């Protein structure tokens, strides 16, 4: 009802797209951005506020923010959704994987944040609004050293292909991986000495640990 309204001039039904613009003297329209938080990511229209609302519905989340992360600004294929949360003080130990599973039960895959970073408080501007520029970069996912050369090789290729430091048990698709990045990863693995690497391998072995184990058994 808010989007499909009657044109005050013609009386016909029109659609309010949510875009901000202005009409120039020559009759053309200049686009000035969005009135809401809708973004386009890999062909999907995503409303950041919807993801934030799902996060805030979690009992362990006190405050939340969702932004589009661009680890490689010149290559939009690396664009991803980064979520930041302030854990509720009385909700027990912070469990990012439990929150991620809860989000996956409600949101479609393309709306799931690739990163979930806890903060002691949200950075705010002098006007009390979220200071997006002050949000820290998501922390590195790797917390353990590769056990062997195959793991080290897979992790190195993983980092180069995705633009993000991964942990051995990070799921490629949970971290925002898509078909384009999957193809890049397999191409990088082949160029690094694994000529048998296939795209199907990544779909069957979705973490660096599993993928490295697969190649170690195949060699």
C-alpha positions as a LaTeX table, in Angstrom:
\begin{tabular}{lrrr}
\hline
Residue & $x$ (\AA) & $y$ (\AA) & $z$ (\AA) \\
\hline
Unk1 & 0.00 & 0.00 & 0.00 \\
Unk2 & 2.88 & 2.39 & 0.68 \\
Unk3 & 4.64 & 1.55 & $-2.60$ \\
Unk4 & 1.75 & 1.40 & $-5.08$ \\
Unk5 & $-0.10$ & 4.70 & $-4.82$ \\
Unk6 & $-2.27$ & 6.95 & $-6.97$ \\
Unk7 & $-0.51$ & 9.61 & $-9.05$ \\
Unk8 & $-1.78$ & 12.98 & $-7.74$ \\
Unk9 & $-1.77$ & 14.32 & $-11.31$ \\
Unk10 & $-3.14$ & 11.50 & $-13.47$ \\
Unk11 & $-4.84$ & 9.36 & $-10.84$ \\
Unk12 & $-3.13$ & 6.26 & $-12.30$ \\
Unk13 & $-1.42$ & 3.66 & $-10.15$ \\
Unk14 & 2.33 & 4.33 & $-9.81$ \\
Unk15 & 5.17 & 2.56 & $-8.04$ \\
Unk16 & 7.38 & 4.36 & $-5.52$ \\
Unk17 & 10.75 & 2.74 & $-6.24$ \\
Unk18 & 12.58 & 4.06 & $-3.17$ \\
Unk19 & 15.08 & 5.97 & $-5.30$ \\
Unk20 & 15.89 & 9.61 & $-4.62$ \\
Unk21 & 16.13 & 11.88 & $-7.66$ \\
Unk22 & 15.34 & 15.23 & $-9.18$ \\
Unk23 & 14.09 & 16.45 & $-12.52$ \\
Unk24 & 16.48 & 18.64 & $-14.46$ \\
Unk25 & 15.39 & 21.62 & $-16.62$ \\
Unk26 & 15.67 & 19.50 & $-19.78$ \\
Unk27 & 13.18 & 16.97 & $-18.38$ \\
Unk28 & 15.69 & 14.22 & $-17.60$ \\
Unk29 & 15.98 & 12.64 & $-14.14$ \\
Unk30 & 19.15 & 12.67 & $-12.05$ \\
Unk31 & 19.54 & 9.72 & $-9.68$ \\
Unk32 & 20.67 & 10.77 & $-6.19$ \\
Unk33 & 20.73 & 7.41 & $-4.40$ \\
Unk34 & 18.28 & 5.46 & $-2.28$ \\
Unk35 & 15.77 & 6.59 & 0.32 \\
Unk36 & 16.22 & 3.26 & 2.12 \\
Unk37 & 19.12 & 0.88 & 2.72 \\
Unk38 & 18.53 & $-1.28$ & $-0.34$ \\
Unk39 & 21.65 & $-2.37$ & $-2.20$ \\
Unk40 & 22.28 & $-4.60$ & $-5.19$ \\
Unk41 & 24.69 & $-7.45$ & $-4.61$ \\
Unk42 & 25.53 & $-10.00$ & $-7.29$ \\
Unk43 & 22.24 & $-9.42$ & $-9.07$ \\
Unk44 & 20.03 & $-9.48$ & $-5.95$ \\
Unk45 & 18.31 & $-6.50$ & $-4.35$ \\
Unk46 & 19.08 & $-6.67$ & $-0.64$ \\
Unk47 & 17.50 & $-4.51$ & 2.08 \\
Unk48 & 20.17 & $-4.14$ & 4.78 \\
Unk49 & 17.52 & $-3.15$ & 7.31 \\
Unk50 & 15.81 & $-6.53$ & 6.96 \\
Unk51 & 19.03 & $-8.36$ & 7.86 \\
Unk52 & 19.56 & $-6.02$ & 10.80 \\
Unk53 & 16.00 & $-6.66$ & 12.01 \\
Unk54 & 16.58 & $-10.43$ & 11.98 \\
Unk55 & 19.81 & $-9.95$ & 13.94 \\
Unk56 & 18.08 & $-7.75$ & 16.51 \\
Unk57 & 15.40 & $-10.42$ & 16.99 \\
Unk58 & 18.10 & $-12.72$ & 18.38 \\
Unk59 & 18.21 & $-12.71$ & 22.21 \\
Unk60 & 22.02 & $-12.62$ & 22.23 \\
Unk61 & 22.18 & $-9.44$ & 20.11 \\
Unk62 & 21.83 & $-6.02$ & 21.73 \\
Unk63 & 22.67 & $-3.85$ & 18.69 \\
Unk64 & 23.47 & $-4.59$ & 15.06 \\
Unk65 & 24.56 & $-3.02$ & 11.81 \\
Unk66 & 24.93 & $-4.46$ & 8.32 \\
Unk67 & 27.02 & $-2.89$ & 5.56 \\
Unk68 & 28.38 & $-3.85$ & 2.16 \\
Unk69 & 32.06 & $-4.73$ & 2.48 \\
Unk70 & 34.37 & $-4.10$ & $-0.47$ \\
Unk71 & 37.76 & $-5.71$ & 0.34 \\
Unk72 & 38.85 & $-5.16$ & $-3.28$ \\
Unk73 & 37.18 & $-1.89$ & $-4.37$ \\
Unk74 & 38.22 & $-2.24$ & $-8.00$ \\
Unk75 & 36.62 & $-5.69$ & $-8.30$ \\
Unk76 & 32.93 & $-5.92$ & $-7.36$ \\
Unk77 & 33.03 & $-9.72$ & $-7.44$ \\
Unk78 & 34.54 & $-9.55$ & $-3.94$ \\
Unk79 & 31.66 & $-7.47$ & $-2.52$ \\
Unk80 & 30.02 & $-9.07$ & 0.49 \\
Unk81 & 27.71 & $-8.39$ & 3.44 \\
Unk82 & 29.49 & $-7.57$ & 6.72 \\
Unk83 & 27.49 & $-7.64$ & 9.95 \\
Unk84 & 28.51 & $-6.07$ & 13.25 \\
Unk85 & 26.80 & $-6.84$ & 16.55 \\
Unk86 & 26.98 & $-5.80$ & 20.17 \\
Unk87 & 26.36 & $-9.00$ & 22.18 \\
Unk88 & 23.74 & $-8.77$ & 24.91 \\
Unk89 & 25.55 & $-8.77$ & 28.29 \\
Unk90 & 23.15 & $-11.28$ & 29.91 \\
Unk91 & 22.95 & $-13.76$ & 27.02 \\
Unk92 & 25.96 & $-15.89$ & 27.95 \\
Unk93 & 29.12 & $-16.48$ & 25.88 \\
Unk94 & 29.06 & $-15.13$ & 22.34 \\
Unk95 & 28.53 & $-17.91$ & 19.78 \\
Unk96 & 28.85 & $-16.58$ & 16.24 \\
Unk97 & 28.06 & $-19.95$ & 14.66 \\
Unk98 & 24.79 & $-20.25$ & 16.59 \\
Unk99 & 23.76 & $-16.78$ & 15.41 \\
Unk100 & 24.75 & $-17.68$ & 11.84 \\
Unk101 & 22.60 & $-20.83$ & 11.96 \\
Unk102 & 19.68 & $-18.76$ & 13.22 \\
Unk103 & 20.06 & $-16.31$ & 10.36 \\
Unk104 & 20.24 & $-19.16$ & 7.83 \\
Unk105 & 16.90 & $-20.46$ & 9.09 \\
Unk106 & 15.23 & $-17.13$ & 8.26 \\
Unk107 & 17.14 & $-15.43$ & 5.45 \\
Unk108 & 17.89 & $-16.62$ & 1.91 \\
Unk109 & 21.52 & $-17.46$ & 1.12 \\
Unk110 & 22.20 & $-14.21$ & $-0.73$ \\
Unk111 & 21.19 & $-12.19$ & 2.38 \\
Unk112 & 23.44 & $-14.04$ & 4.84 \\
Unk113 & 26.36 & $-11.92$ & 6.11 \\
Unk114 & 29.77 & $-13.20$ & 5.07 \\
Unk115 & 31.29 & $-11.89$ & 8.31 \\
Unk116 & 29.87 & $-11.45$ & 11.81 \\
Unk117 & 32.01 & $-9.22$ & 14.02 \\
Unk118 & 31.22 & $-8.59$ & 17.73 \\
Unk119 & 31.91 & $-5.10$ & 19.09 \\
Unk120 & 31.75 & $-3.66$ & 22.62 \\
Unk121 & 29.65 & $-0.76$ & 21.24 \\
Unk122 & 28.61 & 0.66 & 17.88 \\
Unk123 & 30.64 & 3.70 & 16.73 \\
Unk124 & 28.34 & 6.72 & 16.50 \\
Unk125 & 28.57 & 10.17 & 14.95 \\
Unk126 & 28.05 & 13.36 & 16.92 \\
Unk127 & 24.38 & 13.15 & 15.91 \\
Unk128 & 24.02 & 9.67 & 17.37 \\
Unk129 & 23.89 & 7.86 & 14.02 \\
Unk130 & 25.97 & 4.87 & 13.04 \\
Unk131 & 29.45 & 5.95 & 11.95 \\
Unk132 & 29.98 & 3.49 & 9.11 \\
Unk133 & 33.47 & 4.83 & 8.38 \\
Unk134 & 34.54 & 3.99 & 11.95 \\
Unk135 & 33.51 & 0.33 & 11.77 \\
Unk136 & 36.63 & $-1.85$ & 12.00 \\
Unk137 & 37.61 & $-4.23$ & 9.24 \\
Unk138 & 36.37 & $-7.76$ & 9.98 \\
Unk139 & 39.05 & $-9.69$ & 11.80 \\
Unk140 & 41.04 & $-12.45$ & 10.10 \\
Unk141 & 39.35 & $-15.80$ & 10.25 \\
Unk142 & 42.53 & $-17.85$ & 10.62 \\
Unk143 & 43.39 & $-18.87$ & 14.15 \\
Unk144 & 45.57 & $-21.92$ & 13.54 \\
Unk145 & 48.66 & $-22.73$ & 11.48 \\
Unk146 & 48.34 & $-25.05$ & 8.46 \\
Unk147 & 49.38 & $-28.60$ & 9.38 \\
Unk148 & 51.11 & $-29.40$ & 6.10 \\
Unk149 & 52.05 & $-28.11$ & 2.67 \\
Unk150 & 48.72 & $-29.02$ & 1.09 \\
Unk151 & 46.76 & $-27.05$ & 3.68 \\
Unk152 & 49.12 & $-24.09$ & 3.27 \\
Unk153 & 48.70 & $-24.19$ & $-0.51$ \\
Unk154 & 44.90 & $-24.37$ & $-0.33$ \\
Unk155 & 44.74 & $-21.53$ & 2.20 \\
Unk156 & 47.05 & $-19.34$ & 0.11 \\
Unk157 & 44.94 & $-19.87$ & $-3.00$ \\
Unk158 & 41.76 & $-19.36$ & $-0.97$ \\
Unk159 & 42.97 & $-15.99$ & 0.30 \\
Unk160 & 44.00 & $-14.78$ & $-3.17$ \\
Unk161 & 40.79 & $-15.90$ & $-4.84$ \\
Unk162 & 38.35 & $-14.56$ & $-2.23$ \\
Unk163 & 40.15 & $-11.47$ & $-0.92$ \\
Unk164 & 39.73 & $-12.65$ & 2.66 \\
Unk165 & 41.84 & $-14.58$ & 5.16 \\
Unk166 & 40.00 & $-17.82$ & 5.87 \\
Unk167 & 40.20 & $-20.27$ & 8.75 \\
Unk168 & 40.68 & $-23.95$ & 8.07 \\
Unk169 & 37.04 & $-24.67$ & 8.92 \\
Unk170 & 35.43 & $-21.64$ & 7.29 \\
Unk171 & 32.76 & $-22.64$ & 4.79 \\
Unk172 & 33.35 & $-21.05$ & 1.39 \\
Unk173 & 29.68 & $-20.33$ & 0.74 \\
Unk174 & 28.90 & $-19.18$ & 4.30 \\
Unk175 & 31.57 & $-16.50$ & 3.81 \\
Unk176 & 29.86 & $-15.08$ & 0.74 \\
Unk177 & 31.43 & $-17.34$ & $-1.84$ \\
Unk178 & 29.69 & $-17.43$ & $-5.21$ \\
Unk179 & 30.12 & $-19.19$ & $-8.55$ \\
Unk180 & 32.50 & $-16.53$ & $-9.89$ \\
Unk181 & 34.80 & $-16.69$ & $-6.86$ \\
Unk182 & 34.58 & $-20.49$ & $-6.90$ \\
Unk183 & 35.84 & $-20.53$ & $-10.48$ \\
Unk184 & 38.65 & $-18.15$ & $-9.54$ \\
Unk185 & 39.65 & $-20.38$ & $-6.62$ \\
Unk186 & 39.82 & $-23.51$ & $-8.76$ \\
Unk187 & 41.79 & $-21.63$ & $-11.43$ \\
Unk188 & 44.22 & $-20.41$ & $-8.76$ \\
Unk189 & 44.62 & $-23.93$ & $-7.36$ \\
Unk190 & 45.42 & $-25.30$ & $-10.81$ \\
Unk191 & 47.96 & $-22.56$ & $-11.46$ \\
Unk192 & 49.61 & $-23.37$ & $-8.11$ \\
Unk193 & 50.27 & $-27.00$ & $-8.96$ \\
Unk194 & 46.96 & $-28.84$ & $-8.55$ \\
Unk195 & 46.00 & $-29.58$ & $-12.16$ \\
Unk196 & 43.33 & $-32.04$ & $-11.03$ \\
Unk197 & 41.34 & $-29.34$ & $-9.19$ \\
Unk198 & 37.72 & $-29.24$ & $-10.35$ \\
Unk199 & 34.81 & $-26.96$ & $-9.53$ \\
Unk200 & 32.86 & $-29.94$ & $-8.17$ \\
Unk201 & 35.60 & $-30.44$ & $-5.55$ \\
Unk202 & 34.67 & $-27.20$ & $-3.84$ \\
Unk203 & 30.97 & $-28.04$ & $-3.73$ \\
Unk204 & 31.75 & $-31.39$ & $-2.09$ \\
Unk205 & 34.53 & $-30.10$ & 0.21 \\
Unk206 & 33.54 & $-26.56$ & 1.23 \\
Unk207 & 36.21 & $-25.73$ & 3.82 \\
Unk208 & 39.99 & $-25.40$ & 3.35 \\
Unk209 & 40.58 & $-28.35$ & 5.70 \\
Unk210 & 38.25 & $-30.67$ & 3.77 \\
Unk211 & 39.50 & $-29.50$ & 0.40 \\
Unk212 & 43.14 & $-29.98$ & 1.41 \\
Unk213 & 42.38 & $-33.45$ & 2.77 \\
Unk214 & 40.67 & $-34.34$ & $-0.51$ \\
Unk215 & 43.73 & $-33.32$ & $-2.54$ \\
Unk216 & 46.11 & $-35.03$ & $-0.12$ \\
Unk217 & 44.21 & $-38.33$ & $-0.54$ \\
Unk218 & 44.11 & $-37.91$ & $-4.31$ \\
Unk219 & 47.84 & $-37.37$ & $-4.68$ \\
\hline
\end{tabular}
